[in-house]
Amino acid sequence: MALDAAGLDLIFREARSHNAWLDKPIPDETLQELFDIVKWGPTSANCSPARFVFIRTKDAKERLAPALSSGNMAKTMAAPVNVIVAYDPKFYEKLPQLFPHNLDAASWFTSNESLAATTAFRNGTLQGAYLMLAARALGLDCGGMSGFDNAKVDQEFLADRGWRSNFLVNLGYGDPAALFGRHPRLDYTDACVLL
């Protein structure tokens, strides 16, 4: 079983990163459906360290605004939903639930802080990418960003949970009239090696 050409176009070949948004809300039920797809993406030892904060109210957006770079302000405030893609540095506390066939798995990380930090960041980043692909699969548009102050976001939204921000994703229904021209990509021979 494989996606057909239309599915591949929707998720990859014709999909674009959006900077302008139509005034069309995303129902909370769609955000739950989005997560219910994302959670099935693979992570090492099923560690699932990503945590997602969906910002969708005016008050929450005003709390986010001071952390944004000036170049990201307008598009972020206009997007129906902003997602803080975060990760839980203590993800391993959930491993007895998520990786039950090896109840000693948490000790891999409690005894090695560097491994825990790398695992949380790497796999949380993977899950953030799954979020963007799943959003496209559900007919949403997205625009990922790193132009913000992580420390401010962490303090304002995440400190009480102990989570840390990685990047932001704006979600909504993009305005195709505001898209930039398509940027080139590397060729297979520039990016791949067969051994």
C-alpha positions in Angstrom: 0.0 0.0 0.0 1.3 3.4 -0.9 0.1 7.0 -1.2 -1.0 8.0 -4.6 0.4 10.9 -6.5 -2.3 13.3 -5.1 -1.4 12.3 -1.6 2.3 12.8 -2.2 1.5 16.2 -3.8 -0.6 17.2 -0.8 2.0 16.4 1.8 5.3 17.1 -0.1 5.5 18.1 -3.7 2.9 20.8 -3.9 2.8 21.7 -0.2 4.2 25.1 0.8 5.3 26.9 3.9 2.7 29.7 4.5 3.2 33.2 5.8 -0.3 34.6 5.3 -3.6 33.1 6.5 -7.2 33.1 5.6 -9.6 34.1 8.4 -10.9 30.6 9.0 -10.6 29.0 12.4 -9.4 25.5 13.2 -11.8 23.6 15.5 -10.4 22.1 18.7 -11.5 18.7 17.5 -9.2 19.0 14.5 -6.3 19.7 16.8 -7.1 16.6 18.8 -7.4 14.6 15.5 -4.0 16.1 14.5 -2.3 14.8 17.7 -4.0 11.5 17.4 -2.2 11.0 14.1 1.1 12.5 15.2 1.4 10.2 18.3 1.8 7.2 16.0 5.0 8.5 14.4 8.1 6.5 15.4 10.5 7.6 18.1 13.4 5.7 19.7 12.2 3.3 22.4 8.7 4.9 21.8 10.0 7.7 24.0 7.6 10.3 22.6 9.1 13.4 24.3 7.3 16.0 22.2 4.7 18.2 23.9 2.5 20.6 22.1 1.0 23.8 23.3 -1.8 25.0 20.9 -2.2 28.8 21.1 -5.5 29.8 19.7 -7.0 32.6 21.8 -6.2 36.3 21.6 -5.0 36.4 25.2 -2.6 33.5 24.6 -1.3 35.1 21.4 -0.6 38.4 23.3 1.5 36.3 25.8 3.4 34.8 22.9 4.0 38.2 21.1 6.9 39.5 23.2 9.0 36.4 22.4 8.6 36.7 18.6 11.2 38.3 16.3 9.8 41.3 14.4 9.9 39.3 11.1 7.6 36.7 12.5 5.1 38.9 14.4 2.5 39.6 11.8 2.2 36.1 10.3 2.1 34.5 13.8 -0.6 36.8 15.1 -2.7 36.2 12.0 -2.5 32.4 12.0 -5.5 30.7 13.6 -3.3 28.5 15.7 0.3 28.7 16.8 1.9 25.5 18.1 4.8 25.5 20.5 6.6 22.3 19.7 8.3 21.5 22.9 9.8 18.5 24.6 9.9 17.0 28.1 13.5 16.6 29.3 12.1 14.0 31.7 10.3 12.0 29.0 11.8 8.9 30.5 9.4 9.0 33.4 6.7 7.9 30.9 8.7 4.9 29.6 7.1 2.3 31.9 3.8 3.2 30.1 5.2 3.7 26.6 7.9 1.0 26.5 6.4 -1.7 28.9 8.3 -4.6 27.5 11.5 -3.3 29.1 10.7 -1.8 32.5 14.4 -0.9 33.0 14.4 1.5 30.0 14.1 4.7 32.1 17.5 3.9 33.7 19.2 4.3 30.3 18.4 8.0 30.6 18.5 8.6 34.4 22.1 7.5 34.5 23.1 9.5 31.4 22.0 13.1 31.3 23.7 13.8 28.0 21.9 10.8 26.3 18.6 12.0 27.8 19.0 15.5 26.5 20.0 14.4 23.0 17.2 11.8 22.9 14.5 14.4 24.0 15.6 17.0 21.5 16.1 14.7 18.5 12.9 12.7 19.0 10.9 15.8 19.9 12.1 17.4 16.7 11.0 14.3 14.7 7.5 14.6 16.3 7.4 18.3 15.4 8.0 17.3 11.7 5.3 14.6 12.0 3.0 17.4 13.2 3.6 19.4 10.1 3.1 16.4 7.8 0.0 15.3 9.6 -1.4 18.9 9.4 -0.9 18.9 5.6 -2.6 15.4 5.4 -5.6 16.9 7.2 -5.9 19.8 4.7 -4.2 22.4 6.9 -1.3 24.6 5.9 1.7 25.3 8.2 4.7 27.4 8.6 7.5 26.3 10.9 9.7 29.0 12.6 12.7 29.3 14.8 12.7 33.2 15.0 11.7 33.6 18.7 13.2 33.8 22.1 13.1 30.2 23.6 13.8 31.4 27.1 10.8 33.8 27.0 8.5 31.1 25.6 9.7 28.6 28.2 9.1 31.0 31.1 5.7 32.1 29.9 4.2 28.8 28.8 6.3 25.8 29.9 8.1 26.5 33.2 5.5 25.0 35.4 5.6 21.7 33.4 9.4 21.6 33.0 9.1 21.4 29.3 11.4 23.2 26.8 10.5 24.9 23.5 12.1 23.7 20.3 10.3 25.5 17.4 7.0 27.1 16.5 4.5 26.1 13.8 1.7 28.3 12.6 -1.3 26.4 11.5 -4.3 27.4 9.4 -5.6 27.8 5.9 -2.9 29.6 3.9 -3.6 32.4 1.5 -2.1 31.1 -1.8 -2.0 34.7 -3.2 0.7 35.5 -0.7 3.1 32.6 -1.4 6.7 33.3 -2.4 8.1 31.7 -5.5 9.0 28.1 -5.0 12.7 27.7 -3.9 14.9 25.1 -5.5 15.9 21.9 -3.8 19.1 19.8 -4.0 19.3 17.1 -6.7 19.6 13.5 -5.7 23.3 13.4 -6.7 24.0 16.4 -4.5 22.5 15.0 -1.3 22.6 11.2 -1.6 25.4 8.6 -1.7 24.9 4.9 -2.6 27.5 2.6 -1.1 
